[in-house]
Structures are given as C-alpha cells and as structure tokens.
Amino acid sequence: KTITVNVQGDTIPELDETFTVTVSSATNGAVITTATATGTIRNDDLPACSYRVERLNSDGYEGHRHTFNIIRSCNTSVAGRVRFATSSGTATSGSDFIAYSAIRDFAPGQDEQIVYVDSRTDNIHEGMERFNVSISKINNADTITTASTFGQIFNIHPEQASNGVIAIESMGGKIYQSQRGDDKRIYTRSSPNGKEATQISGWTAWHDAGGETDVAPALAALNNRLYQSHRGLDNKVYTRSTTDGENWTPWHQTEGTTKSSPSIAALGDRMYQSIRGDDNKIYTRFSTNGTDWSPWRSSGNGTTVNSPALASLNGRLYQSHTGYDTKIYTRSSFDGITWSDWSSSQQGETFSSPSLEAASGKLYQSHRGTDNRIYTRSSTDGINWTSWQGGLTNDGITWTDPKSSFTYFAPSLAELGGRLYLTHRGIDNKIYTQLTASSGNWTRARLPEEGGLQKVFLGKKSGVDQHVLFRVIQGPDFVRDTNTVFVIHGWNGKADDFNEFASAIKESSFFGHVQVITVDWVAAKTGVPNLKGASNWIDGMGELISNQVNSWGISPSRINIAGHSLGAYVAYEVAERLDGINILYAMNPASSTAYGYNIWQVNFSKYSNWSSAFWNNGITDSQFWTYTADESFEIKLGWTNNPDIGHGSAKRVLTNILLNRGVARDFINRSCPPRLHFEGEIEADRNFIPTKFRCRN
C-alpha cells in the first residue's frame, strides 16, 4: 500500500529537511520487517546567490597546504551550498597534489569558506607546476561569477633553495667563495686571479673556520676586510670579518631573526645588511665595523619568501627581491633608510633569490629562471634594464654553456678587475664559475675539477638517476672551441671501454692538436634490458649531445665523431642535428636496432665532410650501412669467426693504427681509386695489429 504524506510548502529558504514514517500494530498475523522510513523535503526556496572562488595562500612549495576562498553574495542569513573540485594542470592529480571534490555547505550568516588542497613532495627536480580548482552551482537559481582559478607548486622550499647558493666576492686581487657544507659548516676558499685572468683557477683548499647554518652564507668587502654573514641554526644573524679568508674575528650576533640567508653589501664606509623578516617583509640595517649595527628598518610594501639581494653603484644602494608572483623587484636608496618605490620590468621569473653586482659602471642582475637556466641583464639606474640574456643561447655574449649553467639554486655575482664573475652550483652539485673577458664576452664555464668530468642529469627512472657523462681526455677541466673528437660507445659498452682508443686519438699525430671527449650514456639506458629498448634512446642521445655541442660553442666544422655499434647511429643523429660535421667514423655499426630506431634513414656521408665506416661480419655488423659512408673497410680476422670478437674489432684495429703499429702507414697514406664510394680491406693479427691493407677494385 502506498502512503502519501503531504508537505506544507513555505517560502523560507532553508536546507533540506527530513521526517520519519512509522508503521505498527500489524493484524492477521502479519510481520513488520521494516517499521520506519525517512522522507526528505527538498528545499526549493534557496535565494539566488552569486559565488566566486579566489586564490588566498594558493602558491607554495612541495608539501604546502594551498588555500582558496569561496565567497558568496546574497541574503546570507540563510544557508547555501556550492560544489568544489580540483583538476590537473601541469601538476598531476595524485602524484603532485591530493585531489579534492566536495559539496561545501554555507551555514546561515556565513559568506566565506576556506578550502584546503595539499601538495605532495617528491625527489624530482622540476619547475613550477599548476593545478586547477573550480566551483559549480547546485541551486539552479545561483550564479557563478568566478568559476575557476589555480594553485602553484614550487619545486624547492626557500630554505632548500638557498642552502646550495655559493657566495662570491673579491678583495685584494682575489676571488673568494663561501658555501654551506653537507655538515652545515661554513667553508671558504680563494683564487689569486688578477686583472688579466681569463680563467678562474688556482683555488685554495676549502677552509673551515667555524660557524653552522642551514642556508648559504653571504660575503662582502669593505676597507680591505672581507665580511661574512650567515643565519645561525637559531635563526639569528651572525657576522664576522677577515683580512685573508682564513683568520676570522669571532662571530658577532645581534637582535633580529630570519628564515633565509642574509645579504650584505658595502656603500661608502658602511656595511649594509638585509634580511627577510619573520613576516616576510624586507629589513635593512648598517654598520661601520660589522659589530655595532643600526636598528633593523622596514619600509615599503615588498614581501618575499627568499633572501633579498644588495649591491652599490655610483653612491646608491640597490636592493632586489623575488615577489610572491615570482617576478623580480628592485629599488634604491642613498642611505639604506629612505628608498625609492619598487620597480619591476615584468620580465623574468624565478623561484629563487636574484643576485646583484656592480661592474664597469653598470648594475648587473642574475637569476635562475623557471627553466632552471641562468639569465643575466644590466642597468645603469636599476629601473631601465637590458633584456634578459642567457638560458639556451650561444651568441658569444651570454651564457654559452647552458647545461653547465643549469642550476636548482640562485647564482651569485662578483666583480674583480673590471670583469664580472658568476658562480653557481650545477645540477651535479659541483661549483661552476664563469667570468667576462676583457672584451666583455663570457668565457666558458669550467667543468668540475675531476678529470674534466661533466654529468648531464636527465631525471629518475625506477628511483635511479639517469644521466650522460662527458669526459675530456688528457686535457684541461673545461671545454674549448677547438678541433674536437667525440667518442660514443654502443649498447653493451661504456666510455671506459674506449679510453685506450680515445687516448690514442689524443696522442696521434694523425689528428694533430685535438680535444677528445668521451660520451658515456650507460646511465641514460638504465633499466633498458634489450636491443630495442636501447635503440629507443638513439634519437634522444643525438638531441642531447648536439645541444651540448651548441652550448659549448664548438663550431660544427671542428667536430669529428667516432661511434661504435648503436653509437654509430647516435653519431649520425648528432651530425644531422648540427647540419654537418667534419668527419664521421662508423665503427661496426649494428646490423639491427630491433625496430627501436629507424635505421633506413641513415646515410653516413650526408651530414659530414667525410665519412669512414668499418665492419667485420654480417651477423653483428651492418655491411650494407657502411656503404653509405664515403669509404668503407672490411676488417678481416683470419684467426677467428666469432661475431662478438669481430664486433669490437674496429676500435682495436684503429687504436693500433693511430699508434702507428703494423702497416698503419699503408692505411693512413692510402690512395684508393677516386670514385663515389670506395672499399678496402684491413687484415689484423690476434693483437688486432694491422698486417695488410689493400684497396678493392
């Protein structure tokens, strides 16, 4: 039986209401299995309200609780409701932030409601990412005036972003650097580079003279003394000074706390110090001796979650900071008390602190871009700036080595002898320094001091770092624009397997004075178990290596590449992307790529002034593709028919030829009949020493 309950309508806006129906006293032996039921009276009298969603504390670093505000406008003496939901943008729901979707009820009298979205932390270095939030109406009479907005997730927390900064300053003809060590101790070193230096070198050992910090220290020079400041583990600011970088005065601490690194700069006979206060406002004070300080003063409306920067030029003190909007703001003062208004060019964004330095009558500013590359610009007044230069460029004026100028931390600037020095921590955690030459152009950024080794980080796969290693063989620890031979191994090889071959190139008179760089892509192929998987990396390696060559500023006409097995196809990809190189050597090019790479596009002679190819057998080597080179040679090993031994024969035979063993001169001085393509044979003994060479008809 159906029971009808009539609802008494009204015009009162209210939330949905419920009532209960109960049955009892069954007759004729009937049994009541469900005695009660609930009915819902849907409210149809909600007033028409307008809703909007706004960003509140919506930007933050990984692990931040991002907050948004839902605001309604109407007769708020009654209840209301709206639906809230998140969605992926460049940030991915689930992995970068916790998805949230819910109906948000407004109680009578409530016109605003805070909603929280939590971001997650990870170990992946990446730029700023965004997620989206939106609201939608439930009551058809309502309107939505602002339906969506976004939150931003920054990669590194401000404290983490500053603990890797390298402070740099000049005094007495030397360049000084300070850093926070992994043990939180403060370390300083110097280099005796004078006015005519073209490469920064001759560093002293890192010197620990006490002090502990969670973030980077700061350096500045005044009256032939080097001052150093840092934020202590108690968040207080400490300062000391030295005349030689090793013997320091005791640390002196005064009032004031900060969550970031302090900054210091000299103007006239005063040392100025700036910090980010606990309220994120910028505070400044000064001292004539580093011990007795004026009170902290804050002026203007600038706020930041990073350290401010200081520098002086033409009797004015300049101060820069990164705003909440990731833009860079700058102002100036004659005394550190009365400041001009903050100005921003609206160009250039960073998640880190900017850096400032004066050199040759200009104010220079540098920052880590949101792409983790380094950018620099200059100004004569702190208001009108040149355009940002750097990043992935190769114009001989700005950064010419963007891979070594990749960084997750802010760069630092200093001036010595009219030259501007820029230093930063690379993505390999090593310290790089670059300076302008007397012409005003930037020199190459130096490679780390470990045998010319440079690591290019690609990311993580299954928790394992993936990277490519470039190593300069028997040379300085930096890359020059000179005749260069790159040596690239194959799938099951590694760069160390080619050290003897690379050294032979370096020592041989055949190439003359040449720079030799081995490329190790073993760690790039981490987790690749088969030929097809490794072949999938060929295009990517070609792109990466060619970008690296461009970033070093080496002319393609000076590039020679020797690639083995799959590395021969990597060499082809590099040559194609550079639109032509000098010489390409294809050593035992692989007979198959298992459809992981389009081998049919290969023509070894197409993108080089000359090309030579070498093969041994038709099982592991591709005789067919060697014929696309200007010349090809069969290596004949009469003492074995093992294809695996034969597949490594070109490297060994060429090593002996370069070392002038056996009939090496017959090969080097060959004069085969000129034609579109010619062939030859090289016979070798058990030690892979060439015993016979002949041209084929």
CORCOR-V673655 format. One record per helix or strand. SS is the DSSP state (2 for helix, 1 for strand). FROM is the first residue (numbers start at 1). TO is the last residue. If there is no record, write none. Layout:
ss=SS from=FROM to=TO
ss=SS from=FROM to=TO
//
This chain:
ss=1 from=17 to=22
ss=1 from=36 to=41
ss=1 from=50 to=55
ss=1 from=59 to=61
ss=1 from=65 to=73
ss=1 from=80 to=88
ss=1 from=93 to=93
ss=1 from=97 to=97
ss=1 from=101 to=106
ss=1 from=112 to=119
ss=1 from=129 to=137
ss=1 from=143 to=146
ss=1 from=148 to=154
ss=2 from=158 to=163
ss=1 from=167 to=171
ss=1 from=174 to=180
ss=1 from=185 to=191
ss=1 from=203 to=203
ss=1 from=207 to=212
ss=1 from=218 to=222
ss=1 from=225 to=231
ss=1 from=236 to=242
ss=1 from=248 to=248
ss=1 from=252 to=257
ss=1 from=263 to=267
ss=1 from=270 to=276
ss=1 from=281 to=287
ss=1 from=293 to=293
ss=1 from=297 to=303
ss=1 from=309 to=313
ss=1 from=316 to=322
ss=1 from=327 to=333
ss=1 from=339 to=339
ss=1 from=343 to=343
ss=1 from=349 to=349
ss=1 from=355 to=359
ss=1 from=362 to=368
ss=1 from=374 to=379
ss=1 from=385 to=385
ss=1 from=389 to=390
ss=1 from=412 to=416
ss=1 from=419 to=425
ss=1 from=431 to=436
ss=1 from=442 to=442
ss=1 from=453 to=461
ss=1 from=464 to=473
ss=1 from=484 to=488
ss=2 from=495 to=507
ss=1 from=515 to=520
ss=2 from=523 to=525
ss=2 from=531 to=535
ss=2 from=538 to=552
ss=2 from=556 to=558
ss=1 from=559 to=564
ss=2 from=566 to=577
ss=1 from=581 to=587
ss=1 from=590 to=590
ss=2 from=599 to=601
ss=1 from=608 to=615
ss=1 from=621 to=621
ss=2 from=623 to=626
ss=1 from=631 to=636
ss=2 from=643 to=647
ss=2 from=649 to=658
ss=2 from=664 to=668
ss=1 from=678 to=684
ss=1 from=690 to=695
//
